[in-house]
Amino acid sequence: MSLRIACGTAHRALASRISSALGADMLAGEVERFPDGELRPHMPGIRGDDVFLVQPTGPPVNDHLVELLLLIDACRRAGAGRVTAVVPYFGYARQDRRSRDGQAIGARVVAAAIASAGADRLMVIDPHTIVLEAMFAIPVETLTAVSVIGDELLSSVTPDTVVVAPDLGAVKLAERYASLLGLSVVIVRKTRLTGTTVRAEELVGQVGGRPAIVVDDMISTGATIEAAVRLLLDNGACPDVVVAATHGLFVGEAVERLAKLPLRRLVVTDTLGEIESHALPVEVTSIAPLLAAAIGRLHDDEPVNELLGA
């Protein structure tokens, strides 16, 4: 089967970077939009090909998700030999459990929809939930951007720097960064009050007089990062904090919220579209080489173990 990099409208720049890294042609799917918002994708010329369909499901999440499902179906109906959905940012991953009676488990619903649409495999980067793979009936390749971002953080590391997990869910991620950078880990215990409000309650570890690198899988409204940084400063951490996250959504009041903090660097990857946050010291590093390496190995039926998140 011939390798084909295809994409929808969510992030054609990333698909182009992946194609360039692989030396492969990119096929941009045609997506007709009806006046009522209904989508009708067209993906011609891929019969018998090994198609890697690049479509992160970032904001607007529902539009990009439906487009992804229809693009997968279009690839199948065009006769693709194999279809891998490359979804660097996986929307609905936060909905992996119920917090009260009557809620849906969105991650499970989306997993079933992607498989039913005809995808043979899914590729994601640092999803918000560690149980995402268990929700799918198809293979899931869960990559991590830790090494990519870690290389960018080396210039900010001193012997007394600490890596900070802004909540318990980020502890394993923080441990990966700490192991890569040769640093120790500090943990923030938080309580989420609403979808946009967080209270940081306790700090596990010593930060007095020490530089801090706060790491997370994503920055959405910025509430978790804000609470963590303020707690660090209250406990004597050095100002000019560094923040790193795989996915930079920056929705709602994120830019205004983070702009009030003494951030020296804010490192994210290009899993989503172009980031417009001029008030922040944002540095975007590309995960295209990581995705290209994984795609090349999967196409050749080679293992991708060292690229996977533990």
Secondary structure as the mmCIF struct_conf table of DSSP 4:
data_model
#
loop_
_struct_conf.conf_type_id
_struct_conf.id
_struct_conf.beg_label_comp_id
_struct_conf.beg_label_asym_id
_struct_conf.beg_label_seq_id
_struct_conf.end_label_comp_id
_struct_conf.end_label_asym_id
_struct_conf.end_label_seq_id
STRN STRN1 LEU A 3 CYS A 7
BEND BEND1 THR A 9 ALA A 10
HELX_RH_AL_P HELX_RH_AL_P1 ARG A 12 LEU A 22
TURN_TY1_P TURN_TY1_P1 GLY A 23 GLY A 23
STRN STRN2 MET A 26 ALA A 28
HELX_LH_PP_P HELX_LH_PP_P1 GLY A 29 GLY A 29
STRN STRN3 GLU A 30 ARG A 33
TURN_TY1_P TURN_TY1_P2 PRO A 35 ASP A 36
BEND BEND2 GLY A 37 GLY A 37
STRN STRN4 LEU A 39 HIS A 42
BEND BEND3 GLY A 45 GLY A 45
TURN_TY1_P TURN_TY1_P3 ARG A 47 GLY A 48
STRN STRN5 ASP A 50 VAL A 54
BEND BEND4 PRO A 59 PRO A 60
HELX_RH_AL_P HELX_RH_AL_P2 VAL A 61 ARG A 77
TURN_TY1_P TURN_TY1_P4 ALA A 78 GLY A 79
BEND BEND5 GLY A 81 GLY A 81
STRN STRN6 ARG A 82 VAL A 86
BEND BEND6 PRO A 88 TYR A 89
TURN_TY1_P TURN_TY1_P5 GLY A 91 ARG A 94
BEND BEND7 ASP A 96 ARG A 97
BEND BEND8 SER A 99 ARG A 100
TURN_TY1_P TURN_TY1_P6 ASP A 101 GLY A 102
HELX_RH_AL_P HELX_RH_AL_P3 GLY A 106 ALA A 117
TURN_TY1_P TURN_TY1_P7 GLY A 118 GLY A 118
BEND BEND9 ASP A 120 ASP A 120
STRN STRN7 ARG A 121 ILE A 125
BEND BEND10 ASP A 126 ASP A 126
BEND BEND11 HIS A 128 HIS A 128
TURN_TY1_P TURN_TY1_P8 ILE A 130 LEU A 132
HELX_RH_3T_P HELX_RH_3T_P1 GLU A 133 MET A 135
BEND BEND12 ALA A 137 ILE A 138
STRN STRN8 VAL A 140 LEU A 143
HELX_RH_AL_P HELX_RH_AL_P4 VAL A 146 LEU A 153
HELX_RH_3T_P HELX_RH_3T_P2 LEU A 154 SER A 156
TURN_TY1_P TURN_TY1_P9 PRO A 159 ASP A 160
STRN STRN9 VAL A 162 ALA A 165
BEND BEND13 PRO A 166 ASP A 167
HELX_RH_3T_P HELX_RH_3T_P3 LEU A 168 ALA A 170
HELX_RH_AL_P HELX_RH_AL_P5 VAL A 171 LEU A 181
TURN_TY1_P TURN_TY1_P10 GLY A 182 GLY A 182
STRN STRN10 SER A 184 ARG A 192
BEND BEND14 THR A 194 THR A 196
STRN STRN11 VAL A 198 VAL A 204
BEND BEND15 GLY A 205 GLY A 205
TURN_TY1_P TURN_TY1_P11 GLY A 208 GLY A 209
STRN STRN12 ALA A 212 ILE A 219
BEND BEND16 SER A 220 GLY A 222
HELX_RH_AL_P HELX_RH_AL_P6 ALA A 223 ASP A 234
TURN_TY1_P TURN_TY1_P12 ASN A 235 GLY A 236
BEND BEND17 PRO A 239 ASP A 240
STRN STRN13 VAL A 241 GLY A 248
TURN_TY1_P TURN_TY1_P13 GLY A 252 GLU A 253
HELX_RH_AL_P HELX_RH_AL_P7 ALA A 254 ALA A 259
TURN_TY1_P TURN_TY1_P14 LYS A 260 LYS A 260
BEND BEND18 LEU A 261 LEU A 261
STRN STRN14 LEU A 263 THR A 269
BEND BEND19 ASP A 270 GLY A 273
TURN_TY1_P TURN_TY1_P15 HIS A 278 ALA A 279
BEND BEND20 LEU A 280 LEU A 280
STRN STRN15 VAL A 282 THR A 285
HELX_RH_AL_P HELX_RH_AL_P8 ALA A 288 HIS A 299
TURN_TY1_P TURN_TY1_P16 ASP A 300 ASP A 301
HELX_RH_3T_P HELX_RH_3T_P4 ASN A 305 LEU A 307
STRN STRN16 LEU A 308 LEU A 308
#
